[in-house]
Amino acid sequence: MAQVLGAIQLKGSVNGLTFYERYGKNLARKHTSLCKKKMYANPNYERTLENCMEFA
């Protein structure tokens, strides 16, 4: 995961990159097409959701 090392602090998505803050650090990562709604609606993620419920 990339870490932003500049004076400009961005939040949101720009040109395929997502900028966010976590634990007081500004981070950047590649934007994915998977979102919470798609994960809950798609039966392919059923097992993943079961594991999340068990270990959450």
C-alpha positions in Angstrom: 0.0 0.0 0.0 1.4 3.4 -1.0 1.8 6.2 1.5 1.4 9.8 0.5 4.6 11.8 1.3 3.6 15.3 0.2 2.2 18.5 1.6 -1.1 18.0 -0.2 -3.5 15.8 1.7 -6.1 14.2 -0.6 -9.2 12.2 0.3 -11.3 10.5 -2.4 -10.6 9.1 -5.8 -8.5 10.6 -8.6 -7.6 8.9 -11.9 -7.9 5.3 -10.6 -6.3 6.0 -7.2 -8.1 6.2 -3.9 -6.7 8.5 -1.2 -7.7 8.0 2.5 -6.6 8.5 6.0 -6.0 5.6 8.4 -4.5 5.6 11.9 -3.4 9.2 11.3 -1.5 8.5 8.1 -2.5 9.5 4.6 -2.5 6.5 2.3 -3.2 5.7 -1.4 -4.3 2.6 -3.2 -5.5 1.5 -6.5 -9.3 1.9 -7.0 -11.2 -1.4 -7.2 -14.6 -2.1 -8.7 -15.7 -4.2 -5.7 -18.0 -2.4 -3.2 -20.0 -3.4 -0.2 -23.3 -3.6 -2.2 -21.8 -5.9 -4.9 -20.2 -8.1 -2.3 -23.5 -8.7 -0.4 -25.5 -9.2 -3.7 -23.1 -11.6 -5.5 -23.5 -15.3 -4.5 -19.7 -15.8 -5.3 -18.9 -14.0 -2.0 -21.2 -16.0 0.2 -18.3 -18.0 1.8 -16.3 -14.8 2.3 -19.2 -13.2 4.1 -19.7 -16.3 6.3 -16.0 -16.1 7.3 -16.3 -12.4 8.0 -19.3 -13.0 10.3 -17.4 -15.8 12.1 -14.2 -13.9 12.8 -15.6 -10.3 13.1 
